[in-house]
Amino acid sequence: MPHNDFAIMTTIHWVAVIFYAFAAIGNTWGMIFQKKHAERIAFYLLTAGLIVHGGGILYWWDVVGHGPYLSRNEILSAMAWGTIVSFLVFSRNFPAIRPASILVFPSAILMIALGLFFSPAIKTLPPSYRGIWLVLHVVFYIVSLATIVIALALSLGYVLKKRTRYKWLAQLPDSAIIDMSAYRFVGFGFVFWLIAMLAGSLWAYDSWGRFWGWDPTETWSLISLGLFGLYLHLRHFFGLMGEKAAVLFILCFIVSLISLFFIPLLESSIHSVYFR
C-alpha cells in the first residue's frame, strides 16, 4: 500500500474536521446568541464537511476493498459520519431536537479526531467472516449511537435548564418536551441496539458456529441493552421522568460508551482483533 494513500485519506478527514469545527462554532454561536444567520451558515458548512467526509470514506473503501467497519479508524469515522447524517434526518422530523446539535457536532469531531490518531491499516477478513450480517451489525450500532447521543444532549439540556440560570437555555423547548424527546430517542436507540445485537449473533453463527459466546464485548453490549430497557421500563410503568430520568440515562450512556469503545480493546475479547 503506497504511503500516499494514507496521506490522502488523512488529509481528506482533516479537511472534514475543519468544516465540522467551523460548523460547530457557528452553530453554538447562533444558538447561544440567537443568530439565525450563523446557524444557517453552520449547516452549510456542515453539509460541505459531510460531502468531504463521505468522499474520504469512499476513497478508503476503494483502497482497502471493504466498507468502514473493521479498524478503529474506519469505525470511528463511519460513526461520526452516521451520527451527523442521522441527526440531520431526525431533526427535520423532530425540530425540538435541533438544540442537541450543540453536543452532536463536537461529538462527531471528537470521533474523527480520535480515529486519525489510530494508524490506518488494511484489515481483511477470511471469506467465512464476510457477509451482510456484519454490515448490518455495524450499521445499526452506528444508528443506535447517533440516537443515544441525541438523547444524551437532550438529557444534559434538561438538567442544565433545571439547575442553572444561563439565559440562552431559555431558548430550549419546554422542559416537558425535552424530557419526552429524550425518552423517544432512547427508545429509538434501544431498538437499533437490539437489532445490531441480533445481526451480530447471526454473523457470529456464520463465522464461529454459535450465536452467543459470552465474549466481553457481547456481555457488555447486553448489559447496555438491559440498562436502556430498565430506563424505558421505569419510565413507562413507574412514571420515572424529569431530572431523575435524565441522570439515569446519562449513567446508561456512560456504560454504552464503555461497551462500544473500550471493551473491544481487551485482549480476551474476540472483537479485539478488529480494533487493533
C-alpha positions in Angstrom: 0.0 0.0 0.0 1.6 3.3 -1.1 2.1 5.7 1.7 0.4 8.3 -0.5 -3.0 6.6 0.1 -2.7 7.1 3.8 -1.8 10.7 3.3 -4.7 11.4 1.0 -7.2 9.7 3.4 -5.8 11.6 6.4 -5.9 14.9 4.6 -9.5 14.5 3.5 -10.5 13.7 7.0 -8.7 16.7 8.5 -10.4 18.9 5.9 -13.8 17.5 7.0 -12.8 18.1 10.7 -12.1 21.8 9.8 -15.5 22.1 8.2 -17.2 20.4 11.1 -15.3 22.6 13.6 -16.4 25.9 12.0 -19.9 24.5 11.7 -19.9 23.6 15.4 -18.6 27.1 16.3 -21.1 28.9 14.1 -24.0 26.7 15.3 -23.1 27.2 19.0 -22.7 31.0 18.5 -26.1 31.1 16.7 -27.8 29.0 19.4 -26.5 31.0 22.3 -26.8 34.5 20.9 -29.9 33.8 18.8 -28.2 34.5 15.5 -30.2 32.5 12.9 -27.9 33.6 10.1 -25.0 32.0 11.9 -27.0 28.8 12.3 -27.8 28.7 8.6 -24.1 29.2 7.7 -23.2 26.5 10.2 -25.4 24.0 8.4 -24.0 24.9 5.0 -20.5 24.2 6.4 -21.8 21.0 8.0 -23.1 19.8 4.6 -19.8 20.6 3.0 -18.0 18.7 5.7 -20.3 15.7 5.2 -19.6 15.6 1.5 -15.8 15.8 2.0 -16.0 13.2 4.8 -18.2 10.9 2.8 -15.7 11.2 -0.1 -12.9 10.2 2.3 -14.8 7.2 3.5 -15.5 6.1 -0.1 -11.9 6.7 -1.1 -10.6 4.5 1.7 -13.3 1.9 0.9 -11.9 1.7 -2.6 -8.3 1.4 -1.3 -8.8 -1.4 1.2 -11.6 -3.2 -0.6 -14.2 -3.2 2.1 -16.6 -0.9 4.0 -15.6 1.1 7.0 -16.3 -1.5 9.7 -13.0 -3.2 10.7 -10.2 -1.0 12.1 -10.8 1.6 14.8 -10.0 4.4 12.4 -12.7 3.2 9.9 -15.3 2.6 12.6 -14.9 5.9 14.3 -15.0 7.7 11.0 -18.2 5.9 10.0 -19.8 6.5 13.4 -19.0 10.2 13.1 -20.5 10.5 9.6 -23.5 8.4 10.6 -24.1 10.4 13.7 -24.3 13.7 11.8 -26.5 12.3 9.0 -28.9 10.6 11.4 -29.2 13.9 13.4 -30.0 15.9 10.3 -32.6 13.3 9.2 -34.2 13.2 12.7 -34.1 17.0 13.2 -36.2 17.5 10.1 -39.0 15.4 11.6 -38.4 16.4 15.2 -37.5 20.1 15.2 -37.4 20.1 19.0 -34.1 18.3 19.0 -32.2 21.0 17.0 -30.5 22.4 20.1 -29.0 19.0 20.6 -26.6 19.9 17.8 -24.5 21.8 20.3 -23.3 18.4 21.6 -23.8 16.3 18.5 -21.4 18.2 16.2 -18.5 18.3 18.7 -19.1 14.6 19.3 -18.6 13.8 15.7 -15.4 15.9 15.6 -14.0 14.1 18.6 -14.7 10.7 17.0 -12.9 11.6 13.7 -10.0 13.2 15.6 -9.6 10.1 17.8 -9.8 7.9 14.7 -7.0 9.9 13.0 -4.7 9.2 15.9 -5.0 5.4 15.2 -2.7 4.5 12.3 -4.9 3.4 9.3 -4.2 -0.1 8.2 -5.6 -2.6 5.7 -7.9 -5.0 7.5 -9.0 -8.2 5.8 -11.4 -10.9 6.9 -11.4 -14.5 6.0 -14.2 -15.3 3.4 -16.2 -17.2 6.1 -16.4 -14.0 8.2 -17.8 -11.8 5.4 -21.4 -11.3 4.8 -24.4 -8.9 5.1 -24.8 -9.6 8.8 -21.5 -8.0 9.6 -22.5 -4.9 7.6 -25.9 -4.7 9.3 -24.3 -5.4 12.7 -22.1 -2.3 12.4 -24.7 -0.1 10.6 -27.3 -0.5 13.3 -24.8 0.2 16.0 -23.9 3.4 14.2 -27.5 4.5 14.0 -28.1 3.5 17.7 -25.1 5.6 18.7 -26.5 8.6 16.9 -29.8 8.3 18.6 -28.4 7.9 22.1 -26.0 10.9 21.5 -29.1 12.9 20.7 -30.8 11.6 23.9 -27.7 12.4 25.9 -27.7 16.0 24.6 -31.4 16.4 25.5 -30.9 14.8 29.0 -28.0 17.2 29.7 -30.0 20.1 28.4 -32.8 19.2 30.8 -30.5 19.0 33.8 -28.8 22.3 32.8 -32.1 24.1 32.3 -33.3 23.0 35.7 -30.1 23.5 37.7 -28.6 26.6 36.1 -29.8 30.1 35.1 -27.9 30.7 31.8 -30.1 33.0 29.7 -29.5 31.1 26.4 -31.1 27.9 28.0 -34.4 29.8 27.8 -34.3 29.1 24.0 -34.6 25.4 24.6 -38.0 23.9 24.2 -40.2 23.5 27.3 -38.7 21.0 29.8 -41.6 18.6 29.3 -40.8 18.5 25.5 -37.1 17.9 26.2 -37.9 15.1 28.6 -40.3 13.4 26.2 -38.0 13.8 23.2 -35.1 12.2 25.2 -37.4 9.3 26.1 -38.4 8.7 22.5 -34.8 8.8 21.3 -33.7 6.3 24.0 -36.5 4.1 22.6 -35.0 4.5 19.1 -31.6 3.7 20.4 -32.8 0.6 22.3 -34.5 -0.8 19.1 -31.4 -0.2 16.9 -29.1 -1.6 19.5 -31.2 -4.7 19.8 -31.3 -5.2 16.0 -27.5 -4.7 15.9 -27.0 -7.4 18.5 -29.3 -9.8 16.7 -27.4 -9.2 13.4 -24.2 -9.7 15.3 -25.5 -13.1 16.6 -26.3 -14.2 13.1 -22.8 -13.1 12.0 -21.3 -15.0 14.9 -23.1 -18.1 13.9 -21.9 -17.9 10.3 -18.4 -17.1 11.5 -17.8 -19.2 14.6 -20.7 -21.6 14.6 -22.5 -20.2 17.7 -25.0 -17.4 18.3 -23.6 -16.3 21.7 -20.3 -16.9 23.5 -20.3 -14.5 26.5 -17.4 -12.7 24.9 -16.7 -9.5 27.0 -17.9 -7.3 24.1 -21.1 -9.3 23.8 -21.7 -9.3 27.5 -21.2 -5.6 27.9 -23.4 -4.9 24.9 -26.1 -7.0 26.6 -25.6 -5.0 29.8 -26.0 -1.7 27.9 -29.2 -3.0 26.3 -30.5 -4.1 29.7 -29.9 -0.7 31.1 -31.7 1.1 28.3 -34.5 -1.4 28.8 -34.6 -0.6 32.5 -34.8 3.1 31.8 -37.7 2.6 29.4 -39.4 0.2 31.8 -39.1 2.7 34.7 -40.5 5.5 32.6 -43.4 3.6 31.1 -44.6 1.6 34.1 -43.4 3.6 37.1 -43.6 7.2 35.8 -39.9 8.0 36.1 -39.4 11.3 34.4 -37.6 14.7 34.6 -34.3 15.1 36.2 -34.1 11.6 37.7 -34.7 10.0 34.3 -32.1 12.3 32.7 -29.5 11.4 35.3 -30.3 7.7 34.9 -29.9 7.9 31.1 -26.5 9.7 31.4 -25.3 6.8 33.5 -26.6 4.4 30.9 -24.8 6.3 28.2 -21.5 6.0 30.0 -21.9 2.3 30.2 -22.7 2.1 26.5 -19.6 4.1 25.7 -17.5 1.5 27.6 -19.3 -1.3 25.7 -18.7 0.3 22.3 -15.2 1.7 22.6 -13.3 0.2 25.5 -14.3 -3.4 26.0 -13.4 -4.4 22.4 -9.8 -3.4 23.2 -9.4 -6.2 25.8 -7.2 -9.0 24.7 -9.7 -11.6 25.9 -12.3 -10.3 23.5 -12.8 -11.9 20.1 -13.7 -8.5 18.8 -10.2 -7.1 19.8 -8.7 -8.3 16.6 -10.9 -5.9 14.6 -10.0 -2.9 16.8 -6.2 -3.0 16.8 
